Amino acid sequence: MDVTVHVDRNQADAPDDESFRIWVMSALSGDHSNRSVGDSAELSIQLVNSDQMTDFNTRYRDKHADTNVLSFPVDADLQHRTGLLGDLILCDEVINREAAEQAKPREHHWAHITIHGVLHLLGYDHIDEDDAEIMEALEIQKLDGLAIPNPYNA
C-alpha cells in the first residue's frame, strides 16, 4: 500500500515523520470492512499545543479542554474514490504528559494515539461499549505488530 502522511509540526515535541508513517501503515493494515482502503491512502497530521487543541476541541466538539487527538474523516465515498482519509490533530503537550503520567514509553503512547486516530478516520468509534471493545482490540493488535504492549494493561 502506498501511504502519504503530511505532518505539520508547528514546533511540536513529537516523533519524526517516518514514525508517523509506520504507525499509519500499521493502522491501515488488515481488513477494515467498515471502510474500503484501496491501494493508496493519504492523510494529514497537524501537531498543536494545548491552547490550540483546546480551541479546536471547543469549536468542533463543544468541549472547553484539550485532548490528545481529534479526527476529521472525509466522506466514505470520497475516501473510496481518492484514498484521502482525512486529518488528525495531535497535541504534543497532552500526549507527552499522558505518557509520563501513565509511565509508558513516549514513543509507545504516540504510536497508540496515532493508530487510535487513524481508526477513527476509518469509521471506528468507542461511544458504546461494544464499539469500544472492537476498537480497543484493533488497537492492541496493531500495537502488538509493532512490538508495543497492550496500552490498556495498567
C-alpha positions as CSV (number, residue, x, y, z in Angstrom):
1,M,0.0,0.0,0.0
2,D,1.2,3.5,-0.9
3,V,0.7,5.8,2.1
4,T,1.3,9.5,2.2
5,V,1.3,11.3,5.5
6,H,1.7,15.0,5.6
7,V,2.9,16.3,9.0
8,D,2.7,19.9,10.1
9,R,4.9,20.2,13.1
10,N,4.4,23.8,14.5
11,Q,7.5,23.4,16.7
12,A,6.0,20.4,18.4
13,D,7.9,17.9,20.6
14,A,6.9,14.9,18.6
15,P,8.3,11.8,16.8
16,D,9.8,12.0,13.3
17,D,7.7,11.8,10.1
18,E,8.8,8.2,9.4
19,S,7.4,7.0,12.7
20,F,4.1,8.5,11.9
21,R,4.1,6.8,8.5
22,I,4.9,3.4,10.1
23,W,2.1,3.8,12.7
24,V,-0.4,4.9,10.0
25,M,0.5,1.9,7.8
26,S,0.0,-0.4,10.8
27,A,-3.4,1.1,11.5
28,L,-4.4,0.6,7.8
29,S,-3.2,-3.0,7.5
30,G,-5.7,-5.8,7.5
31,D,-9.4,-5.9,6.8
32,H,-11.5,-2.9,7.6
33,S,-14.9,-3.9,6.4
34,N,-16.5,-0.7,7.6
35,R,-14.3,1.4,5.2
36,S,-12.7,0.4,2.0
37,V,-9.0,1.2,2.0
38,G,-7.6,0.9,-1.5
39,D,-4.0,0.7,-2.8
40,S,-3.2,4.2,-1.7
41,A,-4.1,6.4,1.3
42,E,-3.3,9.9,2.3
43,L,-3.9,11.9,5.4
44,S,-2.6,15.0,7.2
45,I,-1.4,15.3,10.8
46,Q,-1.3,18.6,12.4
47,L,0.7,18.8,15.7
48,V,-0.6,21.5,18.0
49,N,0.0,22.8,21.6
50,S,-2.5,22.6,24.4
51,D,-4.1,26.0,23.8
52,Q,-4.6,25.3,20.1
53,M,-6.1,21.9,20.9
54,T,-8.5,23.5,23.4
55,D,-9.6,25.9,20.6
56,F,-10.2,23.0,18.2
57,N,-12.0,20.9,20.8
58,T,-14.2,23.9,21.8
59,R,-15.0,24.7,18.2
60,Y,-15.7,21.2,16.9
61,R,-16.8,19.2,19.9
62,D,-18.1,22.0,22.3
63,K,-15.7,20.8,25.0
64,H,-13.5,23.5,26.5
65,A,-10.5,21.4,27.3
66,D,-7.5,20.0,25.5
67,T,-7.4,16.4,24.4
68,N,-4.8,14.1,22.8
69,V,-6.3,13.6,19.3
70,L,-9.1,14.8,17.1
71,S,-10.0,13.0,13.9
72,F,-11.7,14.6,10.9
73,P,-12.6,11.9,8.4
74,V,-13.6,12.6,4.8
75,D,-16.9,11.3,3.4
76,A,-16.7,7.5,2.8
77,D,-17.4,7.9,-0.9
78,L,-14.6,10.4,-1.3
79,Q,-12.3,8.2,0.7
80,H,-13.1,5.3,-1.6
81,R,-12.6,7.3,-4.8
82,T,-9.4,9.2,-3.8
83,G,-7.7,7.4,-0.9
84,L,-7.9,10.6,1.1
85,L,-8.7,9.6,4.7
86,G,-8.9,12.9,6.4
87,D,-7.0,14.9,9.1
88,L,-5.7,14.2,12.6
89,I,-4.9,16.9,15.1
90,L,-2.5,15.7,17.8
91,C,-1.5,17.6,20.9
92,D,2.1,17.0,21.8
93,E,1.8,18.5,25.2
94,V,-1.1,16.2,26.2
95,I,0.4,13.1,24.6
96,N,3.8,13.6,26.3
97,R,2.1,14.4,29.6
98,E,-0.1,11.3,29.4
99,A,2.9,9.1,28.6
100,A,4.7,10.4,31.7
101,E,1.6,10.1,33.9
102,Q,1.0,6.5,32.7
103,A,4.7,5.6,33.0
104,K,4.7,4.5,29.4
105,P,7.5,5.0,26.8
106,R,6.7,8.2,25.0
107,E,7.0,6.5,21.5
108,H,4.6,3.8,22.5
109,H,2.0,6.3,23.6
110,W,2.4,8.3,20.4
111,A,2.0,5.2,18.4
112,H,-1.2,4.3,20.3
113,I,-2.8,7.7,19.9
114,T,-1.9,7.9,16.2
115,I,-3.3,4.4,15.5
116,H,-6.4,5.4,17.6
117,G,-6.9,8.5,15.4
118,V,-6.4,6.6,12.1
119,L,-9.0,4.1,13.2
120,H,-11.4,6.9,13.8
121,L,-10.7,8.1,10.2
122,L,-11.7,4.6,9.1
123,G,-15.1,4.9,10.9
124,Y,-14.3,3.1,14.2
125,D,-15.6,4.6,17.4
126,H,-15.9,4.0,21.1
127,I,-19.1,5.7,22.1
128,D,-20.8,2.5,23.2
129,E,-19.2,-0.5,24.9
130,D,-19.5,-2.9,22.0
131,D,-17.8,-0.5,19.6
132,A,-15.2,0.4,22.2
133,E,-14.3,-3.3,22.6
134,I,-13.9,-3.7,18.8
135,M,-11.7,-0.6,18.5
136,E,-9.5,-1.4,21.5
137,A,-9.0,-4.9,20.2
138,L,-7.8,-3.5,16.9
139,E,-5.5,-1.0,18.7
140,I,-4.0,-3.8,20.8
141,Q,-3.5,-6.0,17.6
142,K,-1.9,-3.1,15.6
143,L,0.4,-2.2,18.5
144,D,1.4,-5.8,19.1
145,G,2.5,-5.9,15.4
146,L,4.9,-3.1,16.3
147,A,6.1,-4.9,19.5
148,I,4.3,-2.4,21.7
149,P,2.5,-3.9,24.7
150,N,-1.2,-3.5,25.4
151,P,-1.8,0.1,26.4
152,Y,-4.9,-0.8,28.4
153,N,-3.0,-3.0,30.8
154,A,-2.1,-0.8,33.7
